[in-house]
């Protein structure tokens, strides 16, 4: 992503360019696990009716540019890098009969029973096995927004490194 012009205003999207995070000694044969992080258009837009759209997503669906998500997106690369490097907790969510991964990125990692309930900044993502020599796993941030969380009601959680390694070794999309 480079620039986006909406209603004559140019928005800089250079902060959403893909980058690589290395997770030490978590790859094959003790090598570093190389993760390419990229961002989808939902990180800066919301769903809308076709007549209200001022952009389309990667699948050609109508979207409306969102100033709030755009502002939040400026910190997404740093939060995502930190989430991967520090092995944050992740969960699986069902949305419109489709599963996605998500992580709370406004809290440091720690015991789940000590995470405070309430509104938190969430990133939603998929993991794909990479078919390249440069990276092992592709981490695609599909969306981000504030969401109410009640941690005691969530049954199953994963560490980010567990999901990354599962994607690497099983060679399949997670989830």
Protein Blocks (a to p, Z undefined) as FASTA:
>chain_A
ZZdceehiacdfklmgccddddehkaghhiacdddddddfklmcccddfklpcbdcfkop
acdddfklmmmmmmmmmmmmmmmmnopacddddeehiacddddfkbccddfklpccdddd
dddddddddfbfkbmbdcddfbdcdddddfklpmbdcdfklmmmmmmmnopacZZ
